[in-house]
């Protein structure tokens, strides 16, 4: 997945340097998809139940 993130970043930068909005948009969309994917993976790791109980 990090390869896709790097490739998307390179696509975004290439599109910005060339002035091509379509290429830059594709790169930006790829970066957003990678960020959402990493966030979902992180949420699954944190959602493991813990033995701590809350006492009010």
HTML snippet that shows the backbone in 3Dmol.js (N, CA, C, O; Angstrom):
<script src="https://3Dmol.org/build/3Dmol-min.js"></script>
<div id="view" style="width:600px;height:400px;position:relative"></div>
<script>
const pdb = `
ATOM      1  N   UNK A   1       0.817  -1.189   0.000  1.00  0.00           N
ATOM      2  CA  UNK A   1       0.000   0.000   0.000  1.00  0.00           C
ATOM      3  C   UNK A   1       0.865   1.259   0.000  1.00  0.00           C
ATOM      4  O   UNK A   1       0.473   2.293  -0.541  1.00  0.00           O
ATOM      5  N   UNK A   2       2.040   1.162   0.609  1.00  0.00           N
ATOM      6  CA  UNK A   2       2.908   2.338   0.590  1.00  0.00           C
ATOM      7  C   UNK A   2       3.399   2.643  -0.821  1.00  0.00           C
ATOM      8  O   UNK A   2       3.673   3.796  -1.152  1.00  0.00           O
ATOM      9  N   UNK A   3       3.509   1.610  -1.647  1.00  0.00           N
ATOM     10  CA  UNK A   3       3.901   1.830  -3.040  1.00  0.00           C
ATOM     11  C   UNK A   3       2.838   2.634  -3.768  1.00  0.00           C
ATOM     12  O   UNK A   3       3.158   3.523  -4.557  1.00  0.00           O
ATOM     13  N   UNK A   4       1.580   2.325  -3.505  1.00  0.00           N
ATOM     14  CA  UNK A   4       0.485   3.071  -4.129  1.00  0.00           C
ATOM     15  C   UNK A   4       0.489   4.515  -3.646  1.00  0.00           C
ATOM     16  O   UNK A   4       0.237   5.434  -4.425  1.00  0.00           O
ATOM     17  N   UNK A   5       0.776   4.718  -2.357  1.00  0.00           N
ATOM     18  CA  UNK A   5       0.845   6.078  -1.821  1.00  0.00           C
ATOM     19  C   UNK A   5       1.960   6.873  -2.491  1.00  0.00           C
ATOM     20  O   UNK A   5       1.770   8.029  -2.867  1.00  0.00           O
ATOM     21  N   UNK A   6       3.110   6.251  -2.635  1.00  0.00           N
ATOM     22  CA  UNK A   6       4.231   6.940  -3.272  1.00  0.00           C
ATOM     23  C   UNK A   6       3.955   7.219  -4.739  1.00  0.00           C
ATOM     24  O   UNK A   6       4.282   8.292  -5.246  1.00  0.00           O
ATOM     25  N   UNK A   7       3.354   6.250  -5.420  1.00  0.00           N
ATOM     26  CA  UNK A   7       3.028   6.430  -6.825  1.00  0.00           C
ATOM     27  C   UNK A   7       1.985   7.534  -7.011  1.00  0.00           C
ATOM     28  O   UNK A   7       2.068   8.323  -7.952  1.00  0.00           O
ATOM     29  N   UNK A   8       1.019   7.583  -6.122  1.00  0.00           N
ATOM     30  CA  UNK A   8       0.000   8.635  -6.187  1.00  0.00           C
ATOM     31  C   UNK A   8       0.604  10.002  -5.930  1.00  0.00           C
ATOM     32  O   UNK A   8       0.237  10.977  -6.584  1.00  0.00           O
ATOM     33  N   UNK A   9       1.530  10.081  -4.980  1.00  0.00           N
ATOM     34  CA  UNK A   9       2.192  11.350  -4.697  1.00  0.00           C
ATOM     35  C   UNK A   9       3.008  11.812  -5.896  1.00  0.00           C
ATOM     36  O   UNK A   9       2.998  12.995  -6.238  1.00  0.00           O
ATOM     37  N   UNK A  10       3.716  10.880  -6.537  1.00  0.00           N
ATOM     38  CA  UNK A  10       4.489  11.230  -7.727  1.00  0.00           C
ATOM     39  C   UNK A  10       3.574  11.683  -8.868  1.00  0.00           C
ATOM     40  O   UNK A  10       3.911  12.604  -9.612  1.00  0.00           O
ATOM     41  N   UNK A  11       2.420  11.033  -8.999  1.00  0.00           N
ATOM     42  CA  UNK A  11       1.459  11.426 -10.029  1.00  0.00           C
ATOM     43  C   UNK A  11       0.911  12.820  -9.749  1.00  0.00           C
ATOM     44  O   UNK A  11       0.763  13.633 -10.662  1.00  0.00           O
ATOM     45  N   UNK A  12       0.614  13.092  -8.482  1.00  0.00           N
ATOM     46  CA  UNK A  12       0.123  14.419  -8.107  1.00  0.00           C
ATOM     47  C   UNK A  12       1.166  15.482  -8.417  1.00  0.00           C
ATOM     48  O   UNK A  12       0.845  16.515  -9.004  1.00  0.00           O
ATOM     49  N   UNK A  13       2.402  15.237  -8.027  1.00  0.00           N
ATOM     50  CA  UNK A  13       3.460  16.219  -8.280  1.00  0.00           C
ATOM     51  C   UNK A  13       3.720  16.401  -9.776  1.00  0.00           C
ATOM     52  O   UNK A  13       3.938  17.522 -10.236  1.00  0.00           O
ATOM     53  N   UNK A  14       3.698  15.307 -10.531  1.00  0.00           N
ATOM     54  CA  UNK A  14       3.912  15.410 -11.982  1.00  0.00           C
ATOM     55  C   UNK A  14       2.790  16.211 -12.628  1.00  0.00           C
ATOM     56  O   UNK A  14       3.035  17.039 -13.505  1.00  0.00           O
ATOM     57  N   UNK A  15       1.562  15.963 -12.194  1.00  0.00           N
ATOM     58  CA  UNK A  15       0.438  16.717 -12.748  1.00  0.00           C
ATOM     59  C   UNK A  15       0.517  18.187 -12.415  1.00  0.00           C
ATOM     60  O   UNK A  15       0.175  19.039 -13.235  1.00  0.00           O
ATOM     61  N   UNK A  16       0.972  18.487 -11.198  1.00  0.00           N
ATOM     62  CA  UNK A  16       1.103  19.896 -10.812  1.00  0.00           C
ATOM     63  C   UNK A  16       2.208  20.589 -11.607  1.00  0.00           C
ATOM     64  O   UNK A  16       2.048  21.729 -12.044  1.00  0.00           O
ATOM     65  N   UNK A  17       3.331  19.888 -11.791  1.00  0.00           N
ATOM     66  CA  UNK A  17       4.439  20.490 -12.522  1.00  0.00           C
ATOM     67  C   UNK A  17       4.126  20.663 -14.003  1.00  0.00           C
ATOM     68  O   UNK A  17       4.545  21.640 -14.622  1.00  0.00           O
ATOM     69  N   UNK A  18       3.386  19.710 -14.567  1.00  0.00           N
ATOM     70  CA  UNK A  18       3.034  19.794 -15.980  1.00  0.00           C
ATOM     71  C   UNK A  18       1.817  20.682 -16.232  1.00  0.00           C
ATOM     72  O   UNK A  18       1.541  21.058 -17.371  1.00  0.00           O
ATOM     73  N   UNK A  19       1.096  21.011 -15.169  1.00  0.00           N
ATOM     74  CA  UNK A  19      -0.092  21.832 -15.323  1.00  0.00           C
ATOM     75  C   UNK A  19      -1.289  21.047 -15.826  1.00  0.00           C
ATOM     76  O   UNK A  19      -2.222  21.631 -16.377  1.00  0.00           O
ATOM     77  N   UNK A  20      -1.280  19.745 -15.649  1.00  0.00           N
ATOM     78  CA  UNK A  20      -2.370  18.891 -16.108  1.00  0.00           C
ATOM     79  C   UNK A  20      -3.270  18.555 -14.928  1.00  0.00           C
ATOM     80  O   UNK A  20      -2.889  17.786 -14.046  1.00  0.00           O
ATOM     81  N   UNK A  21      -4.456  19.131 -14.917  1.00  0.00           N
ATOM     82  CA  UNK A  21      -5.357  18.977 -13.773  1.00  0.00           C
ATOM     83  C   UNK A  21      -5.892  17.560 -13.639  1.00  0.00           C
ATOM     84  O   UNK A  21      -6.179  17.110 -12.530  1.00  0.00           O
ATOM     85  N   UNK A  22      -6.031  16.853 -14.755  1.00  0.00           N
ATOM     86  CA  UNK A  22      -6.552  15.484 -14.708  1.00  0.00           C
ATOM     87  C   UNK A  22      -5.551  14.558 -14.015  1.00  0.00           C
ATOM     88  O   UNK A  22      -5.933  13.757 -13.162  1.00  0.00           O
ATOM     89  N   UNK A  23      -4.287  14.667 -14.376  1.00  0.00           N
ATOM     90  CA  UNK A  23      -3.254  13.829 -13.764  1.00  0.00           C
ATOM     91  C   UNK A  23      -3.117  14.168 -12.284  1.00  0.00           C
ATOM     92  O   UNK A  23      -2.987  13.272 -11.451  1.00  0.00           O
ATOM     93  N   UNK A  24      -3.146  15.453 -11.955  1.00  0.00           N
ATOM     94  CA  UNK A  24      -3.040  15.861 -10.561  1.00  0.00           C
ATOM     95  C   UNK A  24      -4.239  15.370  -9.758  1.00  0.00           C
ATOM     96  O   UNK A  24      -4.083  14.972  -8.604  1.00  0.00           O
ATOM     97  N   UNK A  25      -5.417  15.389 -10.340  1.00  0.00           N
ATOM     98  CA  UNK A  25      -6.619  14.917  -9.648  1.00  0.00           C
ATOM     99  C   UNK A  25      -6.560  13.413  -9.385  1.00  0.00           C
ATOM    100  O   UNK A  25      -6.983  12.941  -8.330  1.00  0.00           O
ATOM    101  N   UNK A  26      -6.036  12.677 -10.345  1.00  0.00           N
ATOM    102  CA  UNK A  26      -5.896  11.228 -10.158  1.00  0.00           C
ATOM    103  C   UNK A  26      -4.914  10.945  -9.012  1.00  0.00           C
ATOM    104  O   UNK A  26      -5.157  10.063  -8.190  1.00  0.00           O
ATOM    105  N   UNK A  27      -3.817  11.689  -8.963  1.00  0.00           N
ATOM    106  CA  UNK A  27      -2.850  11.525  -7.879  1.00  0.00           C
ATOM    107  C   UNK A  27      -3.441  11.877  -6.533  1.00  0.00           C
ATOM    108  O   UNK A  27      -3.203  11.180  -5.547  1.00  0.00           O
ATOM    109  N   UNK A  28      -4.213  12.958  -6.479  1.00  0.00           N
ATOM    110  CA  UNK A  28      -4.845  13.368  -5.230  1.00  0.00           C
ATOM    111  C   UNK A  28      -5.875  12.341  -4.774  1.00  0.00           C
ATOM    112  O   UNK A  28      -5.965  12.044  -3.582  1.00  0.00           O
ATOM    113  N   UNK A  29      -6.646  11.800  -5.701  1.00  0.00           N
ATOM    114  CA  UNK A  29      -7.629  10.774  -5.352  1.00  0.00           C
ATOM    115  C   UNK A  29      -6.939   9.528  -4.808  1.00  0.00           C
ATOM    116  O   UNK A  29      -7.426   8.914  -3.859  1.00  0.00           O
ATOM    117  N   UNK A  30      -5.816   9.153  -5.399  1.00  0.00           N
ATOM    118  CA  UNK A  30      -5.055   8.004  -4.910  1.00  0.00           C
ATOM    119  C   UNK A  30      -4.533   8.220  -3.505  1.00  0.00           C
ATOM    120  O   UNK A  30      -4.561   7.305  -2.682  1.00  0.00           O
ATOM    121  N   UNK A  31      -4.054   9.429  -3.222  1.00  0.00           N
ATOM    122  CA  UNK A  31      -3.574   9.733  -1.871  1.00  0.00           C
ATOM    123  C   UNK A  31      -4.712   9.692  -0.855  1.00  0.00           C
ATOM    124  O   UNK A  31      -4.531   9.206   0.262  1.00  0.00           O
ATOM    125  N   UNK A  32      -5.872  10.196  -1.234  1.00  0.00           N
ATOM    126  CA  UNK A  32      -7.020  10.167  -0.326  1.00  0.00           C
ATOM    127  C   UNK A  32      -7.472   8.736  -0.042  1.00  0.00           C
ATOM    128  O   UNK A  32      -7.803   8.399   1.095  1.00  0.00           O
ATOM    129  N   UNK A  33      -7.486   7.912  -1.058  1.00  0.00           N
ATOM    130  CA  UNK A  33      -7.877   6.509  -0.874  1.00  0.00           C
ATOM    131  C   UNK A  33      -6.879   5.797   0.038  1.00  0.00           C
ATOM    132  O   UNK A  33      -7.279   5.020   0.905  1.00  0.00           O
ATOM    133  N   UNK A  34      -5.590   6.056  -0.151  1.00  0.00           N
ATOM    134  CA  UNK A  34      -4.578   5.435   0.706  1.00  0.00           C
ATOM    135  C   UNK A  34      -4.723   5.908   2.150  1.00  0.00           C
ATOM    136  O   UNK A  34      -4.576   5.106   3.073  1.00  0.00           O
ATOM    137  N   UNK A  35      -5.007   7.190   2.366  1.00  0.00           N
ATOM    138  CA  UNK A  35      -5.174   7.711   3.723  1.00  0.00           C
ATOM    139  C   UNK A  35      -6.385   7.096   4.406  1.00  0.00           C
ATOM    140  O   UNK A  35      -6.326   6.766   5.591  1.00  0.00           O
ATOM    141  N   UNK A  36      -7.476   6.939   3.678  1.00  0.00           N
ATOM    142  CA  UNK A  36      -8.667   6.302   4.255  1.00  0.00           C
ATOM    143  C   UNK A  36      -8.380   4.848   4.592  1.00  0.00           C
ATOM    144  O   UNK A  36      -8.815   4.355   5.633  1.00  0.00           O
ATOM    145  N   UNK A  37      -7.658   4.164   3.729  1.00  0.00           N
ATOM    146  CA  UNK A  37      -7.321   2.761   3.971  1.00  0.00           C
ATOM    147  C   UNK A  37      -6.453   2.609   5.227  1.00  0.00           C
ATOM    148  O   UNK A  37      -6.693   1.727   6.051  1.00  0.00           O
ATOM    149  N   UNK A  38      -5.444   3.476   5.362  1.00  0.00           N
ATOM    150  CA  UNK A  38      -4.585   3.419   6.547  1.00  0.00           C
ATOM    151  C   UNK A  38      -5.373   3.749   7.808  1.00  0.00           C
ATOM    152  O   UNK A  38      -5.130   3.155   8.859  1.00  0.00           O
ATOM    153  N   UNK A  39      -6.310   4.685   7.720  1.00  0.00           N
ATOM    154  CA  UNK A  39      -7.131   5.055   8.868  1.00  0.00           C
ATOM    155  C   UNK A  39      -8.035   3.897   9.286  1.00  0.00           C
ATOM    156  O   UNK A  39      -8.212   3.659  10.480  1.00  0.00           O
ATOM    157  N   UNK A  40      -8.598   3.188   8.340  1.00  0.00           N
ATOM    158  CA  UNK A  40      -9.453   2.039   8.647  1.00  0.00           C
ATOM    159  C   UNK A  40      -8.629   0.945   9.308  1.00  0.00           C
ATOM    160  O   UNK A  40      -9.081   0.332  10.275  1.00  0.00           O
ATOM    161  N   UNK A  41      -7.427   0.690   8.801  1.00  0.00           N
ATOM    162  CA  UNK A  41      -6.558  -0.312   9.418  1.00  0.00           C
ATOM    163  C   UNK A  41      -6.190   0.072  10.849  1.00  0.00           C
ATOM    164  O   UNK A  41      -6.134  -0.782  11.733  1.00  0.00           O
ATOM    165  N   UNK A  42      -5.943   1.346  11.066  1.00  0.00           N
ATOM    166  CA  UNK A  42      -5.583   1.819  12.402  1.00  0.00           C
ATOM    167  C   UNK A  42      -6.771   1.692  13.356  1.00  0.00           C
ATOM    168  O   UNK A  42      -6.582   1.348  14.524  1.00  0.00           O
ATOM    169  N   UNK A  43      -7.974   1.958  12.890  1.00  0.00           N
ATOM    170  CA  UNK A  43      -9.164   1.831  13.724  1.00  0.00           C
ATOM    171  C   UNK A  43      -9.403   0.381  14.128  1.00  0.00           C
ATOM    172  O   UNK A  43      -9.815   0.115  15.257  1.00  0.00           O
ATOM    173  N   UNK A  44      -9.153  -0.552  13.227  1.00  0.00           N
ATOM    174  CA  UNK A  44      -9.342  -1.963  13.551  1.00  0.00           C
ATOM    175  C   UNK A  44      -8.349  -2.428  14.611  1.00  0.00           C
ATOM    176  O   UNK A  44      -8.680  -3.271  15.444  1.00  0.00           O
ATOM    177  N   UNK A  45      -7.149  -1.888  14.585  1.00  0.00           N
ATOM    178  CA  UNK A  45      -6.151  -2.268  15.574  1.00  0.00           C
ATOM    179  C   UNK A  45      -6.500  -1.708  16.947  1.00  0.00           C
ATOM    180  O   UNK A  45      -6.218  -2.350  17.959  1.00  0.00           O
ATOM    181  N   UNK A  46      -7.102  -0.534  17.002  1.00  0.00           N
ATOM    182  CA  UNK A  46      -7.435   0.097  18.269  1.00  0.00           C
ATOM    183  C   UNK A  46      -8.735  -0.427  18.856  1.00  0.00           C
ATOM    184  O   UNK A  46      -8.988  -0.238  20.045  1.00  0.00           O
ATOM    185  N   UNK A  47      -9.556  -1.074  18.062  1.00  0.00           N
ATOM    186  CA  UNK A  47     -10.870  -1.489  18.539  1.00  0.00           C
ATOM    187  C   UNK A  47     -10.849  -2.821  19.277  1.00  0.00           C
ATOM    188  O   UNK A  47     -11.906  -3.346  19.627  1.00  0.00           O
ATOM    189  N   UNK A  48      -9.670  -3.372  19.519  1.00  0.00           N
ATOM    190  CA  UNK A  48      -9.592  -4.615  20.269  1.00  0.00           C
ATOM    191  C   UNK A  48     -10.062  -4.358  21.699  1.00  0.00           C
ATOM    192  O   UNK A  48      -9.686  -3.354  22.305  1.00  0.00           O
ATOM    193  N   UNK A  49     -10.868  -5.242  22.231  1.00  0.00           N
ATOM    194  CA  UNK A  49     -11.405  -5.001  23.581  1.00  0.00           C
ATOM    195  C   UNK A  49     -10.296  -5.056  24.636  1.00  0.00           C
ATOM    196  O   UNK A  49      -9.366  -5.859  24.566  1.00  0.00           O
ATOM    197  N   UNK A  50     -10.439  -4.188  25.583  1.00  0.00           N
ATOM    198  CA  UNK A  50      -9.476  -4.167  26.678  1.00  0.00           C
ATOM    199  C   UNK A  50     -10.176  -4.613  27.955  1.00  0.00           C
ATOM    200  O   UNK A  50     -11.402  -4.556  28.050  1.00  0.00           O
ATOM    201  N   UNK A  51      -9.398  -5.054  28.929  1.00  0.00           N
ATOM    202  CA  UNK A  51      -9.956  -5.551  30.173  1.00  0.00           C
ATOM    203  C   UNK A  51     -10.202  -4.447  31.183  1.00  0.00           C
ATOM    204  O   UNK A  51     -10.642  -4.720  32.299  1.00  0.00           O
ATOM    205  N   UNK A  52      -9.931  -3.224  30.818  1.00  0.00           N
ATOM    206  CA  UNK A  52     -10.156  -2.119  31.739  1.00  0.00           C
ATOM    207  C   UNK A  52     -11.653  -1.830  31.827  1.00  0.00           C
ATOM    208  O   UNK A  52     -12.348  -1.793  30.811  1.00  0.00           O
ATOM    209  N   UNK A  53     -12.128  -1.632  33.014  1.00  0.00           N
ATOM    210  CA  UNK A  53     -13.533  -1.295  33.193  1.00  0.00           C
ATOM    211  C   UNK A  53     -13.626   0.109  33.776  1.00  0.00           C
ATOM    212  O   UNK A  53     -12.809   0.493  34.613  1.00  0.00           O
ATOM    213  N   UNK A  54     -14.591   0.852  33.348  1.00  0.00           N
ATOM    214  CA  UNK A  54     -14.793   2.221  33.789  1.00  0.00           C
ATOM    215  C   UNK A  54     -15.663   2.217  35.032  1.00  0.00           C
ATOM    216  O   UNK A  54     -16.748   1.634  35.039  1.00  0.00           O
ATOM    217  N   UNK A  55     -15.191   2.862  36.073  1.00  0.00           N
ATOM    218  CA  UNK A  55     -15.956   2.971  37.309  1.00  0.00           C
ATOM    219  C   UNK A  55     -16.211   4.440  37.560  1.00  0.00           C
ATOM    220  O   UNK A  55     -15.277   5.230  37.697  1.00  0.00           O
ATOM    221  N   UNK A  56     -17.484   4.804  37.619  1.00  0.00           N
ATOM    222  CA  UNK A  56     -17.835   6.202  37.824  1.00  0.00           C
ATOM    223  C   UNK A  56     -18.075   6.491  39.281  1.00  0.00           C
ATOM    224  O   UNK A  56     -18.384   7.627  39.642  1.00  0.00           O
TER     225      UNK A  56
END
`;
const viewer = $3Dmol.createViewer("view");
viewer.addModel(pdb, "pdb");
viewer.setStyle({}, {cartoon: {color: "spectrum"}});
viewer.zoomTo();
viewer.render();
</script>
